[in-house]
Amino acid sequence: MSKPILHTTNLSIGYHQECIAQVDDLNINKGELVAIIGKNGAGKSTLLKTLSGNLSPQSGKVSINNTPVCQLSALEIAKKIAIVLTKTDFSTHLSVQELVALGRQPYTNWLGILTNRDKKKVIEALNLLDIAHKKRASCSNLSDGQLQKAMLARAIAQDTPLIILDEPTSHLDLYHKVFVLKTLRFLSKKTNKAIVFASHEIDLALQLCDKIILVHQANVKQYETHQVIESNILNQMFPSELIYFDKNSKSFKIKDAIIK
């Protein structure tokens, strides 16, 4: 088997000398879509920040393509990991094409001049996300779903083996939540990139992801999706008096949902 794109060894995560969670060794490969799930405050964002090199681990190491992230410069990390955050970190007055072109910053000179290769990568990303017809539109005029497509196109244009997303379906309606997650699955298979995202959309993640990373009770463990569905793990996440996980429908159910 080929070496994993993302690998962790004896990792513990946290802030200011305080350990939030111990991490079982993670292995994420090319073409895999992986969801990080857990209750609010469990440590999903802390894990994402540690995996992306934005937060130093309490102990252990994170490796990308077999190279420890701590040994990489910020520029080298940007060539290996594309990050898509929930909050916009750019001027919404940019056009869609200008936003997507920001993904090429790790490769341009200090003037930010795009080469023919850079321009080609931008066009390819716009076409892949089916948003080329909006390339001249201002990002301020996009719907939430269109803006998320543009952000994904920027990540694709960055041309990294790993894409990390924090709550990519936040603020979207159900249709667009499904649309974005199906797009992520399509991108992982089409581009052979590893895509990791944190999400509260557990039911959808179970239907679309190759692997699940569960953050629960100060522990982080990786599972094949079918293992999560077939086990009793998800019934341990939330108070049992309100909801339970139904294996047959692969979804959470409300207890006593019918009001008499």
N, C-alpha and C positions, 0 to 999 in steps of 0.2 A: 504494500500500500504506500501511496505517496505521503510525505510528511504533512501534518496539518498546517493550515495557514496560521491559526491561532492556537497557542498552547500555553497553559499555566502550570506552574510547578510550586507546590507547597505555599499557595497564595493565601494571605489573609488581608482583608480590606478594612479601612476605617479612616478616621480623622484624628489628628493631634494625639497620637499615641494610644487612641482608644480603638480597639478592634470591634468592628461591627459584625463581621462574619468570616468564618473559615471557608475556604473554597476547595472542594474536591478538584483534582486536576481536570481541566477542560481541554477538549480537543475538537476544533472546528475545522472542517475541510472545505475544499473548493466546491462551489455549487450548492452549498447547504444554506437553508434558511432556518435561523434559530431564534426563538423567542425567549426572553428573560421575563419570568412572571413572579409575582409575589404580592403580598399585601402592601398597602401604603406604609412607607417608613421601614420596609424590610431591608432595604439596601440596594435596590435595583440601579438607581442612578449612581450610587457609589461604585458599584461593580463596573458600570459602563465607563465611568471616568477613569477607573484603574486600568481597564482593558485598553483604553484609547491612549494611555500615557499622560492624561491630564491630572492624574492623582497618583502619587507614589504609593506602592503597597506597604502595609505594615511589615510584611515579610514575604519571602518568596519572589517569584518573578513571572512576568508575562512575556511571551516570545511571539514574534511575527515572522513567519518563514524561517524559523529556527534561530532568529536573532533577538536577544533580550531587548525589549523596548527601552530600558534604561540606558542602553548603549547607543541609542539613536539620537541624532539631533532633531530639532523641531521640523526642519525641512525634510529629513529622511522619513520621519513619521508621516508627514503629509503626503509622501509618495507611496505609503503603504496602507494608510487608513483614511478613509473619507468619513466625515462625521456630519450627520443631519440632526439638528436640534429642533425642539418644538418651537422655541422662540426664534423669530427671525433675527439674524445678526448682520443685516445689510440694509442699505437704503432701498425702500420700496419704490423709489423713483427710477430705479434701474429698469431697463427693458429685460424681457425674459432671456434674450440672447446674451446680454451683458451679465446677467446673473449666472447663467450656465458657464460663461467664459471665466468666471472667478475660480472655477474648479481647476483651471490650468495654471493658477498662480505658482504652485510648486515648481513649475517647469519653465516659466518665463524669466527674462532678465529683470533687473531692478526697475526698468521702465514699464514692465508689464506688457511688452509688445508681443502679440501672438504670432507665432510662425505658421506656416501653412499646415504643419502637423497639428498644432494647437487648434486651428480653425476647423480642421477636419474632425477632430475629436468632439468639438462643440456641436457641429452639425450632426454627427453620428448620434450623440446623446439626445439631441432634440428629436431626431427621427425615431429613436428607440422608444422614447416616452410619448410619442405621437403628439408633440406640442410645437412642432416646427411652424405650424400656421399661426402661432401666437408669439413668434420670436421678436417681433417689433412692439408688442404690447407692453405697457407699463405694468410692473408687478403689482402696483397699487390697485390695478383694475381687474386683477385675477380673483376668481373664487377661491375658497380654501382648498378645494380639490385640485384646481389648476396650479395653485402656488406649490402644493406638495409635489406635484409632478415636475415642476420646474426645479425644486430643491433636489429631487431625485436625479434629474438630468445633470445638475451640477456635480453631484457625487459620482455619477457615471463618467462625466468628462474628466474628473480627477484621475481616473484610470488607476485605481488602487485594487489590490487583491481582496481587501476587506472593507466593508461598509458598515458603520455602526449608527443606529438611529435611536433617539430617545423619544418614545411615545409618538410615533409617526401618524397615528390616527386621532390624536387629541383634537377636540373641537370639530370633528367631522361627524356627519350623520351616518346612519348605519350603512347606506348604500356606498358612500365614499370610504368608510372604514374597510368594507370588503374589497372595494376597488383598489385601494392602496396596498392592502396585504396581498391580494392576488398579483398586483404589479410587482411587488417585492419577490414573490415566488417566481414569476416569469423572469425577472432580471437575474435572479440567482442561477437559474438553469440556462438562460440565454447567454449570459456573460461568463459563467463559471466562477463568479465571485462568491465569497462567503459573506452573508448578510446577517447581522445580529441586531435585534431590536428589543427594547423594553416595551412592555405593553400590559394594559389591563384587560385586553380583549382575549381572555383565555379561551373561550369557546371557539373563536375564529382561529386562534393560533394552533389549536389542536387539530383543526381541519386542514391547515395549510403548511405547517412547519415540519421540517425533518427532525429537529431536536428541540427539546425544551430544557431551559436552565431554570431551576426552581430556587428562589431565595426564600428560605423559611427557617425561623427559629435559629438565627445566627449561623446558618449553614447554607452553602451553595452547592447544588448537585446538578449534574447533567444527565438527561435521560433521552432515550429514543422516544418519540412521541407515543408510540403504541404502549410503551411501558407505563407512561403517565396515565393513559386512559384505562389500562387493565388493572392498575393497582388501586390502592385506597389513599394515595398521596394527596389528591386534591380535596378530599373530605376532611383533611387535617388543617386546611388553610384558613377556613372561616368558621365562626360559631355555628354549631349544627342545628340550633333551634330555628334558624331562618332559612338556610339553603343547604342543599346537598348536591353532590355530583352524580349524575345518572350515566352509567357506562354505556347503556344502550343508545342513547341519543347523543352521547359525547358532549353533554352540556350541563350547566348548573340549573337546578330547579328550585322554585320557591316552595317551602313547606306550607301546606294548607293554603294554597293560592286562591282557591275558590271561596268567596265570601258567601256565607249562607244567610 
